[in-house]
């Protein structure tokens, strides 16, 4: 259990910055200006990348050039941005952004909103090396922390979040490691039957979003997306323990073509 803190919360950025600049507002606060050193600087990952999926819809005030500029500004700030045209009512466009610094991702999110896109859903996760990946070669581990996506020729896109059950009859986290590892090996074997036709990126989100993992799939055609998800549902790790959120599907394209 985390220790309880009874002291009142104090906005150190406001305390340090009040009245410190003539541009301060009525409360003596200047957004983004803080010579006292309270909060400026990056919010960088210790290892790997943060991944943000943003699902949006255009509003009447949408500014096409501003949306394109927001993507290009993020890319210039050490951020990879993948864009997809979405099918169905959930969203019209998806942005998958990967960056080491949270401030870069937040700047992209804000710029898209200011450009007239309404963010109707989102997901936050990080690249990670699974505990079941022990013994893998170092270059394969680094590929999970710093993935090179999307794979060439795999433009069908799917994202969904998932968790593992913790119910009385099916509690993943109370299951011994060796049993969990065996189920994950089975799961991986099923996935490898689709090698060359689909690629996936599984990112961790425990403590960051509503589910425990985010799963992004890239496939050579839409039917392959359906086939791989259906096939892997029969694996014990999914059939007995899997819980899934909403699925988002579409196809990759340049942002200029989607808008």
VEXKE-101362 format. One line per 8 residues: their letters; for each residue x, y, z of N, C-alpha, C. Coordinates in pm, whole numbers, plus 50000, padded with zeros to 5 digits. Atoms other than C-alpha are relative to their C-alpha. Example, Ala and Ser with C-alpha at 12.3 -4.5 7.8 and 13.67 -1.06 7.14 Angstrom:
AS = 50089,49881,50000,51230,49550,50780,50090,50120,50000 | 49918,49881,49994,51367,49894,50714,49923,50109,50073
end
This chain:
XXXXXXXX = 50084,49882,50000,50000,50000,50000,50088,50124,50000 | 49922,49878,50003,50129,50346,49916,49978,50080,50128 | 50017,49920,49878,50194,50575,50214,49901,50112,49978 | 50100,49895,50008,49919,50822,50285,50064,50135,50028 | 49945,49866,49983,50005,51187,50249,49890,50092,50047 | 50103,49914,49943,49808,51422,50471,50024,50148,49973 | 49971,49859,50024,49982,51744,50377,49920,50049,49880 | 50077,49947,50114,49782,51973,50143,50086,50002,49874
XXXXXXXX = 49930,49996,50127,49872,51953,49777,50025,50145,49959 | 49963,49865,50039,50054,52261,49654,50050,49998,49856 | 49953,49988,50138,50095,52356,49290,50133,50073,49999 | 49869,49938,49991,50469,52413,49294,50027,50093,49882 | 49976,49912,50114,50460,52563,48946,49940,50137,50022 | 50064,49873,49976,50216,52830,49060,50074,50079,50107 | 49930,49932,49892,50402,52908,49379,50130,50062,49949 | 49870,49953,50048,50734,52938,49199,49986,50112,49899
XXXXXXXX = 50010,49909,50114,50597,53144,48911,49912,50122,50025 | 50091,49890,49977,50346,53382,49070,50074,50133,49998 | 49945,49866,50003,50425,53739,48980,50141,50009,49947 | 49861,50002,50042,50756,53641,48821,50020,50059,49861 | 49987,49949,50135,50682,53786,48479,49887,50098,49973 | 50106,49902,50027,50489,54090,48353,49885,49945,49918 | 50109,50059,50079,50285,53859,48128,49905,49918,50085 | 50084,50080,49912,50127,53692,48434,49854,50042,49991
XXXXXXXX = 50142,49972,50006,49750,53665,48441,49952,50059,50133 | 50056,49938,49880,49513,53792,48711,50040,49928,50128 | 49958,50078,49884,49633,53515,48942,50152,50002,50018 | 49855,49994,49988,49999,53602,48888,50070,49881,49939 | 49944,50121,50059,50058,53292,48677,50023,50021,49851 | 49968,49992,50142,50232,53286,48339,50015,49859,49945 | 49990,50136,50054,50159,52959,48153,50130,49980,49921 | 49880,50034,50074,50477,52796,48028,50123,50078,50040
XXXXXXXX = 49885,49918,49959,50703,53047,48209,50025,49976,50147 | 49974,50031,49861,50870,52935,48528,50150,49998,50029 | 49857,49996,49971,51220,53054,48613,50038,49933,50129 | 49970,50063,49873,51190,52895,48954,50039,49853,49987 | 49958,50138,50024,51253,52552,48800,49908,49895,50057 | 50091,50096,49939,50939,52383,48930,49968,49884,49906 | 50050,50107,50086,50808,52191,48629,50056,49996,49858 | 49959,50006,50140,50982,52278,48300,50091,49882,49972
XXXXXXXX = 49916,50111,50039,51179,52023,48104,49917,49887,49944 | 50070,50112,50061,51092,51691,47946,49942,49904,50102 | 50057,50110,49922,50894,51398,48077,50030,49875,49921 | 49951,50104,50089,51099,51128,47915,49993,49861,50062 | 49997,50139,49959,51083,50752,47932,50142,49961,50042 | 49870,50052,49962,51364,50575,48112,50051,49901,49897 | 49966,50095,50105,51357,50306,47843,49877,49984,49911 | 50113,50020,50090,51143,50257,47535,49928,50129,49966
XXXXXXXX = 50080,49888,50051,50868,50482,47400,49861,49998,50061 | 50142,49993,49968,50527,50604,47502,49922,49999,49869 | 50084,50012,50120,50253,50521,47252,49862,50057,50033 | 50133,49943,49983,49938,50729,47221,49919,49977,49873 | 50096,50014,50110,49648,50628,47001,49892,50108,50021 | 50102,49896,49996,49421,50925,46928,49900,49974,49888 | 50106,50023,50099,49088,50867,46752,49916,50126,49991 | 50064,49871,50014,48928,51176,46609,49893,50008,49894
XXXXXXXX = 50101,49966,50100,48645,51328,46411,50014,50148,49968 | 49989,49858,50034,48654,51657,46221,49880,50079,50050 | 50106,49907,49963,48452,51950,46351,49985,50102,49887 | 50015,49900,50106,48316,52233,46134,50118,50097,49990 | 49887,49907,50002,48623,52437,46230,50131,49933,49960 | 49878,50072,50035,48870,52177,46104,50084,50078,49900 | 49903,49932,50084,49180,52333,45949,50097,49895,49946 | 49921,50108,50059,49338,52084,45709,50150,50027,50009
XXXXXXXX = 49858,49968,49998,49671,52264,45686,50055,49993,50142 | 49954,50003,49862,49692,52293,46065,50015,49857,50051 | 49987,50141,49961,49633,51920,46109,50130,49942,49944 | 49876,50048,50064,49911,51840,45861,50121,50058,50071 | 49888,49934,49932,50138,52092,46034,50024,49939,50137 | 49986,50062,49868,50069,51931,46373,50075,49868,49991 | 49931,50129,50018,50179,51591,46245,50146,50022,49966 | 49862,49975,50042,50491,51730,46079,50083,50058,50115
XXXXXXXX = 49927,49945,49886,50586,51926,46392,50036,49891,50099 | 49970,50112,49911,50561,51610,46602,50113,49914,49943 | 49897,50082,50064,50771,51416,46351,50138,50067,50010 | 49874,49927,49988,51036,51689,46370,50053,50000,50143 | 49963,50001,49858,51041,51647,46749,50017,49857,50051 | 49965,50137,49961,51154,51283,46758,49876,49917,50031 | 50125,50074,49981,50802,51141,46725,49962,49933,49868 | 50051,50069,50117,50679,50878,46483,49848,50004,50004
XXXXXXXX = 50145,49989,50007,50321,50937,46371,49949,49916,49884 | 50065,50084,50100,50116,50677,46186,49854,50041,49993 | 50138,49955,50016,49781,50786,46045,49919,49896,49925 | 50088,50099,50061,49486,50570,45946,49861,50057,49981 | 50141,49968,50024,49146,50628,45788,49918,49887,50061 | 50074,50100,49924,48890,50451,46006,49865,49970,49935 | 50131,50042,50044,48578,50255,45919,49907,49989,50120 | 50097,50010,49892,48260,50262,46124,49976,50133,50068
XXXXXXXX = 50046,49875,49939,48101,50518,46353,50090,50050,50113 | 49925,49962,49880,48360,50524,46634,50091,50119,49976 | 49907,49891,50030,48604,50760,46462,50023,50005,49850 | 49970,49984,50141,48705,50897,46123,50149,49986,49971 | 49857,50000,50022,49080,50915,46169,50071,49957,50128 | 49921,50042,49886,49342,50759,46395,50143,50049,49984 | 49859,49963,49993,49683,50888,46497,50065,49907,50102 | 49920,50082,49909,49930,50642,46647,50136,50067,50010
XXXXXXXX = 49877,49923,49983,50220,50840,46790,50090,49933,50102 | 49901,50062,49912,50537,50700,46946,50113,50099,50023 | 49896,49904,49968,50785,50922,47127,50057,49971,50138 | 49942,50021,49867,51023,50913,47425,49956,50105,50101 | 50033,49889,49911,50890,51241,47569,49849,50025,50001 | 50145,49977,49989,50535,51287,47699,49960,50139,49952 | 50037,49864,50041,50546,51659,47627,49984,50009,49848 | 50015,50004,50146,50592,51587,47256,49863,49947,49962
XXXXXXXX = 50130,50060,50030,50283,51367,47256,49886,50092,50040 | 50104,49906,49958,50081,51622,47451,49990,50117,49903 | 50002,49890,50096,50183,51895,47207,49927,49959,49873 | 50073,50049,50117,50057,51681,46918,49851,49995,50029 | 50142,50010,49963,49729,51611,47097,49935,50138,50001 | 50057,49865,49991,49671,51981,47170,49992,50065,49863 | 49999,49939,50133,49768,52089,46819,49888,49945,49912 | 50109,50059,50078,49521,51845,46664,49865,50054,50043
XXXXXXXX = 50125,49944,49950,49244,51971,46888,49983,50145,49956 | 50007,49861,50043,49329,52333,46808,49975,50011,49850 | 50021,49999,50145,49320,52240,46439,49857,49958,49962 | 50140,50031,50029,48954,52140,46471,49965,49854,49997 | 50035,50141,49987,48966,51768,46541,49952,49974,50142 | 50049,50042,49868,48758,51629,46825,50056,49861,50030 | 49947,50130,49960,48937,51347,47008,49888,49925,50070 | 50116,50072,49946,48657,51096,47067,50040,49879,50083
XXXXXXXX = 49950,50110,49918,48872,50821,47218,50152,50003,49992 | 49854,50001,49998,49233,50757,47308,50048,49882,50081 | 49940,50105,49918,49470,50504,47458,50148,50032,50018 | 49861,49970,49963,49803,50550,47638,50068,49872,50046 | 49926,50120,49963,50062,50273,47667,50148,50025,49976 | 49856,49987,50021,50437,50214,47653,50053,49871,49938 | 49933,50120,50050,50663,49979,47462,50070,49932,50117 | 49942,50073,49889,50799,49707,47687,50052,49866,49953
XXXXXXXX = 49954,50137,50020,50979,49375,47705,49924,49913,50099 | 50083,50086,49915,50743,49109,47837,50086,49910,50089 | 49931,50094,49911,50843,48892,48130,50012,49862,49938 | 49996,50130,50067,50781,48597,47896,50100,50000,49884 | 49902,49989,50109,51052,48718,47656,50141,49971,50049 | 49867,50030,49946,51339,48600,47875,50077,49908,49906 | 49916,50084,50085,51627,48455,47678,50003,50041,49855 | 49998,49956,50139,51549,48638,47354,50127,50078,49972
XXXXXXXX = 49881,49922,50035,51845,48791,47167,49978,50149,50025 | 50009,49859,49966,51922,49152,47257,49937,50083,49889 | 50055,49919,50109,51836,49285,46911,49848,49984,49990 | 50145,50021,50002,51487,49133,46940,49934,50075,50114 | 50053,49924,49887,51437,49291,47281,49995,50149,49967 | 49997,49858,50037,51541,49631,47148,49894,50032,49896 | 50104,49978,50101,51300,49589,46858,49863,50019,50064 | 50127,49981,49929,51018,49570,47111,49994,50137,50068
XXXXXXXX = 49997,49870,49934,51130,49886,47289,49998,50114,49898 | 49993,49897,50104,51197,50079,46966,49959,49938,49867 | 50047,50069,50120,50980,49920,46698,50009,50088,49875 | 50002,49933,50130,51008,50010,46331,49870,49962,49930 | 50133,50025,50055,50651,50036,46211,49958,50120,49915 | 50068,50126,50033,50445,50009,46003,50083,49914,49905 | 49929,50088,50094,50575,49704,45814,49956,50032,49857 | 50032,49970,50140,50592,49759,45440,49897,49901,49946
XXXXXXXX = 50101,50083,50064,50289,49631,45255,49890,49952,50091 | 50105,50041,49904,50075,49584,45568,49923,50125,50042 | 50071,49875,49979,49828,49870,45550,49864,49985,50067 | 50123,50019,49923,49522,49712,45714,50034,50021,50147 | 49966,49954,49865,49508,49856,46066,49891,49960,50098 | 50095,50035,49894,49346,49737,46387,50063,50032,50135 | 49955,49978,49862,49376,49848,46749,49890,49957,50096 | 50093,50031,49892,49215,49708,47062,50078,49986,50131
XXXXXXXX = 49937,50022,49870,49294,49705,47435,49953,49867,50059 | 50040,50125,49936,49288,49392,47648,50059,49990,50140 | 49951,50030,49866,49335,49268,48002,49988,49850,50024 | 50014,50139,49957,49364,48934,48180,49904,49995,50120 | 50101,50012,49894,49081,48817,48406,50064,49973,50136 | 49962,50032,49863,49117,48805,48781,49874,49960,50077 | 50122,50052,49939,48801,48611,48864,50033,49871,50076 | 49975,50117,49917,48766,48320,49105,50040,49877,49922
XXXXXXXX = 49972,50121,50079,48766,48052,48835,50108,50023,49895 | 49900,49968,50103,49012,48233,48604,50074,50126,50041 | 49920,49886,49953,49264,48456,48779,50141,49987,49945 | 49870,50008,50065,49564,48512,48555,50113,50031,50098 | 49893,49954,49912,49762,48683,48827,50022,49909,50120 | 49980,50100,49895,49714,48397,49072,50045,49867,49941 | 49954,50122,50067,49822,48139,48814,50152,49994,50005 | 49853,50011,49993,50179,48008,48857,50067,50044,49870
XXXXXXXX = 49928,49947,50116,50436,48161,48625,50020,49895,49891 | 49973,50103,50101,50522,47833,48452,49877,49971,49915 | 50123,50024,50076,50158,47781,48353,49971,50119,49908 | 50021,49881,50083,50126,48139,48230,50099,50003,49883 | 49899,50000,50104,50450,48107,48036,49966,49899,49890 | 50039,50101,50098,50327,47789,47867,49887,50049,49912 | 50111,49946,50079,50006,47961,47760,50047,50109,49905 | 49949,49896,50087,50199,48256,47624,50082,49941,49884
XXXXXXXX = 49928,50066,50109,50422,48021,47424,49901,49946,49896 | 50104,50047,50091,50107,47864,47276,49945,50116,49918 | 50053,49881,50066,49978,48211,47194,50095,50048,49891 | 49902,49957,50097,50301,48304,47021,50010,49907,49881 | 49995,50099,50109,50301,47983,46818,49885,50022,49903 | 50115,49973,50088,49953,48062,46686,50026,50123,49915 | 49973,49877,50074,50063,48411,46590,50101,49982,49889 | 49895,50019,50101,50368,48288,46401,49949,49930,49874
XXXXXXXX = 50056,50061,50121,50144,48094,46161,49956,50108,49900 | 50038,49888,50087,50054,48439,46022,50120,50084,49960 | 49879,49926,50033,50416,48546,45971,50001,50041,49853 | 49998,49948,50137,50454,48765,45663,49869,50058,49955 | 50132,49947,50036,50084,48848,45658,49948,50100,50102 | 50044,49910,49894,50039,49031,45988,50117,50025,50095 | 49901,49966,49898,50259,49210,46241,49926,50069,50114 | 50067,49940,49885,50164,49317,46591,50099,50073,50089
XXXXXXXX = 49925,49931,49896,50285,49559,46853,49913,49998,50125 | 50071,50006,49873,50175,49483,47209,50071,50094,50096 | 49943,49899,49911,50229,49773,47448,49932,49992,50137 | 50051,50012,49864,50184,49784,47824,49930,50125,50048 | 50076,49883,49955,49929,50008,47992,49948,49985,50142 | 50042,50014,49861,49886,49883,48350,50036,50127,50075 | 49978,49875,49929,49845,50197,48557,49998,50123,49912 | 50000,49888,50094,49831,50413,48244,49865,50021,49933
XXXXXXXX = 50131,49988,50065,49488,50338,48096,49908,49892,50056 | 50103,50083,49940,49174,50131,48154,50024,49850,49987 | 49965,50141,50016,49314,49801,48027,50149,49982,50029 | 49861,50030,49964,49649,49631,48077,50096,49998,49882 | 49918,49997,50120,49775,49613,47719,49924,50064,49886 | 50056,49955,50127,49718,49779,47386,50058,49913,49890 | 49954,50086,50110,49737,49562,47074,49973,50072,49868 | 50011,49939,50132,49805,49718,46735,50041,49897,49896
XXXXXXXX = 49974,50097,50106,49786,49495,46428,50012,50071,49866 | 49983,49957,50139,49910,49565,46076,49993,49874,49914 | 50016,50120,50081,49803,49320,45807,49998,50035,49852 | 49996,49978,50144,49824,49273,45432,49861,50021,49942 | 50137,49980,50047,49444,49271,45398,49905,49992,50120 | 50093,50001,49886,49137,49320,45619,49961,49861,50047 | 50043,50133,49958,49039,48952,45617,50105,49932,50087 | 49896,50057,49916,49375,48863,45770,49986,50049,50144
XXXXXXXX = 50025,49949,49865,49294,49088,46066,49898,49912,50073 | 50105,50083,49939,48978,48888,46131,50052,49860,50028 | 49953,50138,49984,49152,48553,46081,50096,49985,50118 | 49902,50015,49893,49438,48617,46322,49934,50017,50137 | 50067,49982,49871,49213,48746,46601,49913,49879,50032 | 50084,50117,49978,48971,48457,46555,50083,49879,50040 | 49915,50116,49971,49247,48196,46552,50057,50004,50140 | 49934,49990,49871,49416,48326,46863,49901,50001,50117
XXXXXXXX = 50101,50008,49894,49088,48337,47057,49990,49859,50058 | 50009,50137,49952,49114,47958,47088,50118,49962,50090 | 49889,50027,49909,49446,47975,47273,49952,50012,50144 | 50046,50002,49861,49406,47903,47643,50012,50136,50066 | 49980,49870,49937,49548,48239,47744,49892,50100,49966 | 50109,49912,50040,49272,48416,47551,49864,49943,50035 | 50131,50062,49979,48986,48167,47578,49958,50002,50147 | 50031,50007,49857,49009,48141,47957,50020,50132,50073
XXXXXXXX = 49960,49884,49921,49163,48471,48062,49985,50135,49930 | 50000,49874,50074,49121,48732,47788,49875,50084,50019 | 50108,49901,50000,48906,49045,47823,50039,50109,49902 | 49966,49911,50110,48885,49282,47529,49912,50124,50001 | 50074,49875,50013,48784,49642,47475,49951,50019,49858 | 50051,49968,50134,48654,49819,47164,50108,49981,49894 | 49910,50018,50114,48810,49736,46827,49985,50119,49905 | 49997,49894,50099,48911,50013,46587,50071,49946,49876
XXXXXXXX = 49940,50054,50122,48980,49918,46225,49996,50104,49888 | 49992,49909,50112,49083,50103,45912,50119,49964,49913 | 49885,50025,50086,49369,50141,45669,50095,50119,50008 | 49898,49896,49992,49695,50334,45673,50000,50084,49874 | 49986,49909,50114,49732,50638,45452,50069,50127,50050 | 49942,49871,49963,49910,50972,45445,49892,50094,50049 | 50098,49910,49940,49742,51240,45650,49936,50090,49895 | 50055,49913,50104,49701,51457,45340,49887,49932,49922
XXX = 50103,50073,50075,49491,51184,45176,49876,49971,50083 | 50113,50035,49913,49271,51116,45477,49908,50119,50022 | 50080,49882,49966,49158,51472,45544,49910,50043,49884
end
